[in-house]
Amino acid sequence: MNNKFQGKGSGRGQGRGFGRGFGRQVGLENAYCPRKRRLCPKEEGHLSDLCIGQKALVKGVHNDNLALRRRLLDMGITKGVVVEVKKMAPMGDPVDIKLRGYELCLRKRDLRNIDIEVLE
């Protein structure tokens, strides 16, 4: 039986729906970009300025709330670590970032306190 919705694989879940990388294939990596343009490599800014798929090097964490600063440091957001923006909520808040082998979800207002330099 030929089913036009079935893709290459006939296994369960294969060839139907939106798989990994679909957003990049159809150009959705800029869909939830907080800025009108992506930051270029070697540009500096805040972690909240990155678009989905961009990687950056953390330059520093500054925050008036010492408890929050300490918690961010305990979760691994330290100077010199590489972070990547994986997902954003439809309204842009919260943001899911990947660092040190795990994913972390943070509010946009907390990301504004993290200085970065764009790698990709």
C-alpha positions as CSV (number, residue, x, y, z in Angstrom):
1,M,0.0,0.0,0.0
2,N,1.5,3.4,-1.0
3,N,1.0,6.1,1.4
4,K,2.1,9.5,0.3
5,F,2.7,10.6,3.9
6,Q,5.2,7.8,4.6
7,G,8.8,8.7,4.0
8,K,11.9,6.6,3.5
9,G,11.5,4.5,6.6
10,S,8.4,2.5,7.2
11,G,9.1,2.3,10.9
12,R,7.0,4.0,13.5
13,G,7.3,7.8,13.5
14,Q,9.7,7.9,10.5
15,G,8.9,10.1,7.6
16,R,5.9,11.9,9.3
17,G,5.8,15.2,11.0
18,F,8.6,17.5,11.7
19,G,11.9,15.8,12.6
20,R,15.1,17.2,13.9
21,G,16.6,20.0,11.8
22,F,13.3,20.9,10.3
23,G,13.6,24.5,11.4
24,R,17.0,24.9,9.8
25,Q,15.8,23.3,6.6
26,V,13.0,25.8,6.1
27,G,14.8,28.8,7.5
28,L,13.2,29.0,10.9
29,E,16.4,29.5,12.8
30,N,15.7,33.2,12.9
31,A,12.1,32.8,13.8
32,Y,12.5,33.8,17.4
33,C,15.5,36.1,17.1
34,P,15.2,38.8,19.7
35,R,17.1,41.3,17.5
36,K,16.4,42.3,13.9
37,R,19.7,40.7,12.8
38,R,21.9,38.0,14.1
39,L,25.0,38.9,16.0
40,C,28.1,38.2,13.9
41,P,31.1,36.2,15.1
42,K,33.5,38.2,17.4
43,E,30.7,40.6,18.3
44,E,30.0,41.1,22.0
45,G,26.6,41.5,23.7
46,H,24.4,39.7,26.2
47,L,23.2,36.1,26.2
48,S,19.6,37.4,25.6
49,D,20.7,38.8,22.2
50,L,21.5,35.5,20.6
51,C,19.3,33.7,18.1
52,I,18.5,30.0,18.0
53,G,21.5,27.9,17.0
54,Q,24.1,30.5,17.8
55,K,27.1,29.7,20.1
56,A,28.9,32.1,22.3
57,L,31.7,32.3,24.9
58,V,30.7,33.7,28.3
59,K,32.8,36.7,29.2
60,G,31.3,37.4,32.6
61,V,28.3,37.4,34.9
62,H,27.1,40.6,36.6
63,N,24.1,40.8,38.8
64,D,23.0,42.9,41.7
65,N,21.2,40.0,43.3
66,L,24.1,38.0,44.8
67,A,22.0,34.9,45.4
68,L,21.0,34.7,41.7
69,R,24.6,35.3,40.6
70,R,25.8,32.5,42.9
71,R,23.1,30.2,41.5
72,L,24.1,31.0,37.9
73,L,27.7,30.2,38.8
74,D,26.7,27.0,40.5
75,M,24.8,25.9,37.4
76,G,28.0,26.2,35.3
77,I,27.7,29.6,33.7
78,T,31.2,30.8,34.4
79,K,33.7,32.8,32.4
80,G,35.1,30.9,29.5
81,V,32.3,28.4,29.0
82,V,30.7,27.9,25.6
83,V,26.9,28.1,25.5
84,E,24.4,27.5,22.6
85,V,20.9,28.7,22.3
86,K,18.7,25.6,21.6
87,K,15.1,26.7,22.0
88,M,13.0,29.7,22.7
89,A,9.4,29.9,23.8
90,P,7.0,31.4,21.3
91,M,6.9,34.7,23.1
92,G,10.7,34.6,23.5
93,D,10.8,33.9,27.3
94,P,12.1,31.5,28.7
95,V,15.2,30.4,26.6
96,D,16.8,27.0,26.6
97,I,20.6,27.0,26.4
98,K,23.0,24.1,26.2
99,L,26.3,24.2,28.2
100,R,28.7,21.7,29.7
101,G,26.6,18.7,28.3
102,Y,23.2,19.7,29.7
103,E,20.4,22.1,28.8
104,L,19.3,24.9,31.1
105,C,16.2,27.0,30.8
106,L,16.5,30.6,32.0
107,R,14.4,33.8,32.0
108,K,15.3,36.5,29.5
109,R,15.9,39.0,32.2
110,D,18.5,36.7,33.8
111,L,20.2,36.3,30.4
112,R,20.7,40.0,30.1
113,N,23.2,39.8,33.0
114,I,25.5,37.5,31.1
115,D,28.1,39.0,28.8
116,I,29.1,37.0,25.8
117,E,31.3,37.0,22.7
118,V,29.7,35.3,19.6
119,L,31.5,32.3,18.2
120,E,29.0,31.2,15.4
